[in-house]
């Protein structure tokens, strides 16, 4: 007894089984966590090395290189990227194994860095090791604006906003940017220092020794072990002011002013010309994103009522929770429309409401069962998994339609025995349904169990949701549908005049193609040749920029203060504000820093990518010319911007100077390329550096080492950091520097005195040589080699692949010195290049797996080849639709082709299996081909109609969730491929079947003849 017979014999059991699964699924659906995207831990960690007030060369030499050497021998490293600038360095280590425990790797990295602390500068205080997963993105971003300057209101923002938000459940941390942090500043006065005879080096040593807390072991007291901790921490500012700094009783307040004040900010951020403060809220990994969003918005509503916040406007600029909710609702709406269209198509063919509703029940039942499965397997309801559910909506009725159609045909033979008609009708298509469903699922196996990366993690969730929903539809089709059909007074297949006439015309056309194979072959070849045109003229995947934003970068030609930088930014903002209406600008947001990066971001009220490109060109052409900076459209380097915008490649070698010389030749050459825009080298900004070289002989003559003199220079110009000052459980940094040191020149070095070991005072300038030299604000390294990144935007209608090929063709014509070259590998997984290549490999493996399944079903290698022609025709259809609509062939479209492959072979399997069944009953081949295809025309049109119409709402929606690639190319690939493949396959698949069958019989005949003896061949020839 099989599943179908069991379900018909035990109807109550069958109904209760499905009711229980639906109830469990409904309960689980309310417990499913809502997320923006699947959680994925990227196999890398990031080491941040803060070292303010230095130079990029010093940071590279004294910090970055030693840390690189310490980390380089960690096992499994795929790439190592480093960056050094005047504020510190960073090292990013990426591993090849996506299953690696990054928490353990980060802990090992800390141990290795701690082991070389003695090789790092003495005044290097602390470093940070970060690891990252997709759930670590900020959940909400707030922007604070006010008529008063908020940058000096750190206490208000800390107390009234930051601390209140941190107390909310689910909030992991709150970061504030744009507000000056408090510091205890010891501002030394040179004249007062010299007047009291206090030496610079002696003062620093005295201050560092004054504020301490150490452990001194343990002692026994009355049977208890007590820990001894001598403490010398300064608890009040007055204690610091009264601190004695020499034997004569000189106090620190005699030579310096000590105050608690805001630190000087070297960057500015402003919205529509007004200073703004950014607040980023991060969620705990286990927290529900939507619940967190609601609680934060409720708290913001309470904050707006707070009298202390009067005059402060709090704007939510990015809300992942709301974005997830709106995106899921939009997808659900598209799915609902697709479901309604599918039901209409079913009724149009079945013309019987009970039958239509019976088939349509497969959709909600499978949908809810899949939600339950997602809950128990730990899959969240996110954009990707929801997309998988909606892609499956149009396919869930396929199995049910085939079963119902087969049962209807048997009901015509057994009108009084519905039970027998249900069993026989289901049995005839059961193998074909099983094979088709397996082909649906098997296409994802190469991605799920192959090389692991961000695409396979995302695609696995898509695959699991689609596969389980289709398996559920298979179960419904072979159990619930036959059981209901056996008990419903379902009439035989109704004779619709339109369908009947269509079937008759189709049979005549099919008979003609079988009788005129030459013309059929010519038609197949003509379709294949004509389809080459859209395949070669469809645009490849470009950069998927947000159509609501345009970014303007600044590449400075020198080192400027934030006030000077602000003047240039204001000129650009004035130009944009003068054209707000034609440029569709809603807001203008600018950020710039004295560290060398700046950007102006335009927020537009458009959603059309083509209009965005047009506006970008107009903005580019009208940007004001500047003598201080090069301006263009794109993302600035050096500020942690998204390098995926546009195209980037790297020049690698040992010498920065040689790389800059190569870049000086390459950038103008690529700038003349019509496919590229705003070609520039990401070296930060041109800068002039004051080079202070220690004269070792003179330093030794005065009793100092070269390192000591370098430390004296650093103290004179940069200052020194002391132990943090504690105030009400808040750590406040303590910095010692000379008053007015920000404006020091070369001549000021001559006024600094240090005390030699013999007690004499020595001018600091007597031990150093001072000069001026050009320098870059940052140095980048890749795999422990120096590199220069070259960035470029893409011209309109130019794909990423075309731009890369054009750059490679230009660079191949250049002669690189030995040891120098270029690479497009930025050390990460490139979704445009690596992802596309991986998807093509997966498609190849999936084709082989489907061939294996079909060969096992048909016990033949030739018939599966006939069905595989459906895949080829479907790919032609994808390119035709993409060429007509101007859709780019990107990674999402290739995923759509992967899903499509499982769909198109399903119809072929059902048709060929039915034809074989007719031949086994004794029908001649031509009659079996014509009759089998004619009988399968209606179910094929129903299944294709429901699948295509279910895709149309998604295919027409070009809105994209923030940070996610657009998913409409996936739906368009499925719809276009299905439509084209269905029409062409219905006409030519029987011809291909007949040709391959002739080949099979001819081969068998030749094989039999080869095995005959000479006498047998003469006898066979005489009989013929």
Secondary structure as the mmCIF struct_conf table of DSSP 4:
data_model
#
loop_
_struct_conf.conf_type_id
_struct_conf.id
_struct_conf.beg_label_comp_id
_struct_conf.beg_label_asym_id
_struct_conf.beg_label_seq_id
_struct_conf.end_label_comp_id
_struct_conf.end_label_asym_id
_struct_conf.end_label_seq_id
HELX_RH_AL_P HELX_RH_AL_P1 UNK A 3 UNK A 9
HELX_RH_AL_P HELX_RH_AL_P2 UNK A 11 UNK A 31
HELX_LH_PP_P HELX_LH_PP_P1 UNK A 32 UNK A 33
STRN STRN1 UNK A 34 UNK A 34
BEND BEND1 UNK A 36 UNK A 37
STRN STRN2 UNK A 41 UNK A 50
TURN_TY1_P TURN_TY1_P1 UNK A 52 UNK A 53
HELX_RH_AL_P HELX_RH_AL_P3 UNK A 56 UNK A 59
HELX_RH_PI_P HELX_RH_PI_P1 UNK A 60 UNK A 64
HELX_RH_AL_P HELX_RH_AL_P4 UNK A 65 UNK A 71
TURN_TY1_P TURN_TY1_P2 UNK A 72 UNK A 73
BEND BEND2 UNK A 74 UNK A 74
TURN_TY1_P TURN_TY1_P3 UNK A 75 UNK A 76
STRN STRN3 UNK A 77 UNK A 85
TURN_TY1_P TURN_TY1_P4 UNK A 86 UNK A 87
STRN STRN4 UNK A 88 UNK A 95
BEND BEND3 UNK A 96 UNK A 96
TURN_TY1_P TURN_TY1_P5 UNK A 98 UNK A 99
BEND BEND4 UNK A 100 UNK A 100
HELX_RH_AL_P HELX_RH_AL_P5 UNK A 102 UNK A 115
TURN_TY1_P TURN_TY1_P6 UNK A 116 UNK A 116
HELX_RH_3T_P HELX_RH_3T_P1 UNK A 117 UNK A 119
BEND BEND5 UNK A 120 UNK A 120
TURN_TY1_P TURN_TY1_P7 UNK A 122 UNK A 123
STRN STRN5 UNK A 128 UNK A 133
HELX_RH_3T_P HELX_RH_3T_P2 UNK A 134 UNK A 136
BEND BEND6 UNK A 137 UNK A 137
STRN STRN6 UNK A 138 UNK A 146
BEND BEND7 UNK A 147 UNK A 148
HELX_RH_3T_P HELX_RH_3T_P3 UNK A 150 UNK A 152
HELX_RH_AL_P HELX_RH_AL_P6 UNK A 154 UNK A 157
HELX_RH_PI_P HELX_RH_PI_P2 UNK A 158 UNK A 162
HELX_RH_AL_P HELX_RH_AL_P7 UNK A 163 UNK A 166
TURN_TY1_P TURN_TY1_P8 UNK A 167 UNK A 167
BEND BEND8 UNK A 168 UNK A 168
TURN_TY1_P TURN_TY1_P9 UNK A 169 UNK A 170
STRN STRN7 UNK A 171 UNK A 177
BEND BEND9 UNK A 178 UNK A 179
HELX_LH_PP_P HELX_LH_PP_P2 UNK A 180 UNK A 181
STRN STRN8 UNK A 182 UNK A 188
HELX_RH_AL_P HELX_RH_AL_P8 UNK A 190 UNK A 195
TURN_TY1_P TURN_TY1_P10 UNK A 196 UNK A 197
HELX_RH_AL_P HELX_RH_AL_P9 UNK A 200 UNK A 210
BEND BEND10 UNK A 211 UNK A 211
STRN STRN9 UNK A 213 UNK A 213
STRN STRN10 UNK A 218 UNK A 221
TURN_TY1_P TURN_TY1_P11 UNK A 222 UNK A 223
STRN STRN11 UNK A 224 UNK A 227
STRN STRN12 UNK A 231 UNK A 231
BEND BEND11 UNK A 236 UNK A 236
HELX_RH_AL_P HELX_RH_AL_P10 UNK A 237 UNK A 241
TURN_TY1_P TURN_TY1_P12 UNK A 242 UNK A 242
STRN STRN13 UNK A 244 UNK A 244
BEND BEND12 UNK A 246 UNK A 246
TURN_TY1_P TURN_TY1_P13 UNK A 247 UNK A 248
STRN STRN14 UNK A 251 UNK A 251
HELX_RH_AL_P HELX_RH_AL_P11 UNK A 252 UNK A 255
STRN STRN15 UNK A 256 UNK A 262
HELX_LH_PP_P HELX_LH_PP_P3 UNK A 263 UNK A 265
STRN STRN16 UNK A 267 UNK A 271
TURN_TY1_P TURN_TY1_P14 UNK A 272 UNK A 273
STRN STRN17 UNK A 274 UNK A 283
TURN_TY1_P TURN_TY1_P15 UNK A 285 UNK A 286
BEND BEND13 UNK A 287 UNK A 287
HELX_RH_AL_P HELX_RH_AL_P12 UNK A 289 UNK A 305
HELX_RH_3T_P HELX_RH_3T_P4 UNK A 307 UNK A 309
TURN_TY1_P TURN_TY1_P16 UNK A 310 UNK A 311
STRN STRN18 UNK A 312 UNK A 319
HELX_RH_AL_P HELX_RH_AL_P13 UNK A 320 UNK A 350
HELX_RH_AL_P HELX_RH_AL_P14 UNK A 353 UNK A 376
TURN_TY1_P TURN_TY1_P17 UNK A 377 UNK A 378
STRN STRN19 UNK A 381 UNK A 381
HELX_RH_AL_P HELX_RH_AL_P15 UNK A 383 UNK A 393
TURN_TY1_P TURN_TY1_P18 UNK A 394 UNK A 397
HELX_RH_AL_P HELX_RH_AL_P16 UNK A 398 UNK A 413
TURN_TY1_P TURN_TY1_P19 UNK A 415 UNK A 416
HELX_RH_AL_P HELX_RH_AL_P17 UNK A 418 UNK A 442
TURN_TY1_P TURN_TY1_P20 UNK A 443 UNK A 444
HELX_RH_AL_P HELX_RH_AL_P18 UNK A 445 UNK A 448
BEND BEND14 UNK A 449 UNK A 451
BEND BEND15 UNK A 453 UNK A 453
HELX_RH_AL_P HELX_RH_AL_P19 UNK A 454 UNK A 475
HELX_RH_PI_P HELX_RH_PI_P3 UNK A 476 UNK A 480
HELX_RH_AL_P HELX_RH_AL_P20 UNK A 481 UNK A 487
BEND BEND16 UNK A 488 UNK A 488
HELX_LH_PP_P HELX_LH_PP_P4 UNK A 490 UNK A 491
BEND BEND17 UNK A 492 UNK A 492
HELX_LH_PP_P HELX_LH_PP_P5 UNK A 493 UNK A 494
HELX_RH_AL_P HELX_RH_AL_P21 UNK A 497 UNK A 515
HELX_RH_AL_P HELX_RH_AL_P22 UNK A 517 UNK A 537
BEND BEND18 UNK A 538 UNK A 538
STRN STRN20 UNK A 540 UNK A 540
TURN_TY1_P TURN_TY1_P21 UNK A 547 UNK A 548
STRN STRN21 UNK A 549 UNK A 556
BEND BEND19 UNK A 557 UNK A 558
HELX_RH_AL_P HELX_RH_AL_P23 UNK A 562 UNK A 578
TURN_TY1_P TURN_TY1_P22 UNK A 579 UNK A 584
STRN STRN22 UNK A 585 UNK A 593
TURN_TY1_P TURN_TY1_P23 UNK A 594 UNK A 595
BEND BEND20 UNK A 596 UNK A 596
STRN STRN23 UNK A 598 UNK A 604
BEND BEND21 UNK A 605 UNK A 605
HELX_RH_AL_P HELX_RH_AL_P24 UNK A 609 UNK A 622
HELX_LH_PP_P HELX_LH_PP_P6 UNK A 623 UNK A 625
BEND BEND22 UNK A 627 UNK A 628
STRN STRN24 UNK A 629 UNK A 633
BEND BEND23 UNK A 634 UNK A 634
TURN_TY1_P TURN_TY1_P24 UNK A 637 UNK A 638
BEND BEND24 UNK A 639 UNK A 639
TURN_TY1_P TURN_TY1_P25 UNK A 643 UNK A 644
BEND BEND25 UNK A 645 UNK A 646
STRN STRN25 UNK A 647 UNK A 653
BEND BEND26 UNK A 654 UNK A 654
HELX_RH_AL_P HELX_RH_AL_P25 UNK A 656 UNK A 671
TURN_TY1_P TURN_TY1_P26 UNK A 672 UNK A 672
TURN_TY1_P TURN_TY1_P27 UNK A 674 UNK A 675
STRN STRN26 UNK A 676 UNK A 682
BEND BEND27 UNK A 683 UNK A 683
STRN STRN27 UNK A 686 UNK A 694
HELX_RH_AL_P HELX_RH_AL_P26 UNK A 696 UNK A 701
TURN_TY1_P TURN_TY1_P28 UNK A 702 UNK A 703
HELX_RH_AL_P HELX_RH_AL_P27 UNK A 706 UNK A 717
TURN_TY1_P TURN_TY1_P29 UNK A 718 UNK A 718
STRN STRN28 UNK A 720 UNK A 727
TURN_TY1_P TURN_TY1_P30 UNK A 728 UNK A 729
STRN STRN29 UNK A 730 UNK A 738
TURN_TY1_P TURN_TY1_P31 UNK A 739 UNK A 740
HELX_RH_3T_P HELX_RH_3T_P5 UNK A 741 UNK A 743
HELX_RH_AL_P HELX_RH_AL_P28 UNK A 746 UNK A 749
TURN_TY1_P TURN_TY1_P32 UNK A 750 UNK A 751
STRN STRN30 UNK A 753 UNK A 755
TURN_TY1_P TURN_TY1_P33 UNK A 757 UNK A 758
BEND BEND28 UNK A 759 UNK A 759
STRN STRN31 UNK A 761 UNK A 763
HELX_RH_3T_P HELX_RH_3T_P6 UNK A 764 UNK A 767
STRN STRN32 UNK A 768 UNK A 776
BEND BEND29 UNK A 777 UNK A 777
STRN STRN33 UNK A 778 UNK A 782
TURN_TY1_P TURN_TY1_P34 UNK A 783 UNK A 784
STRN STRN34 UNK A 785 UNK A 794
TURN_TY1_P TURN_TY1_P35 UNK A 796 UNK A 797
HELX_RH_AL_P HELX_RH_AL_P29 UNK A 800 UNK A 812
TURN_TY1_P TURN_TY1_P36 UNK A 813 UNK A 813
BEND BEND30 UNK A 814 UNK A 814
HELX_LH_PP_P HELX_LH_PP_P7 UNK A 816 UNK A 817
TURN_TY1_P TURN_TY1_P37 UNK A 818 UNK A 819
STRN STRN35 UNK A 821 UNK A 823
BEND BEND31 UNK A 824 UNK A 824
BEND BEND32 UNK A 827 UNK A 828
TURN_TY1_P TURN_TY1_P38 UNK A 831 UNK A 833
HELX_RH_AL_P HELX_RH_AL_P30 UNK A 834 UNK A 858
TURN_TY1_P TURN_TY1_P39 UNK A 859 UNK A 859
BEND BEND33 UNK A 861 UNK A 861
HELX_RH_AL_P HELX_RH_AL_P31 UNK A 862 UNK A 885
TURN_TY1_P TURN_TY1_P40 UNK A 886 UNK A 886
STRN STRN36 UNK A 889 UNK A 889
HELX_RH_AL_P HELX_RH_AL_P32 UNK A 891 UNK A 920
TURN_TY1_P TURN_TY1_P41 UNK A 921 UNK A 922
HELX_RH_AL_P HELX_RH_AL_P33 UNK A 925 UNK A 956
TURN_TY1_P TURN_TY1_P42 UNK A 962 UNK A 963
BEND BEND34 UNK A 964 UNK A 964
HELX_RH_AL_P HELX_RH_AL_P34 UNK A 968 UNK A 1011
BEND BEND35 UNK A 1012 UNK A 1012
HELX_RH_AL_P HELX_RH_AL_P35 UNK A 1014 UNK A 1023
#
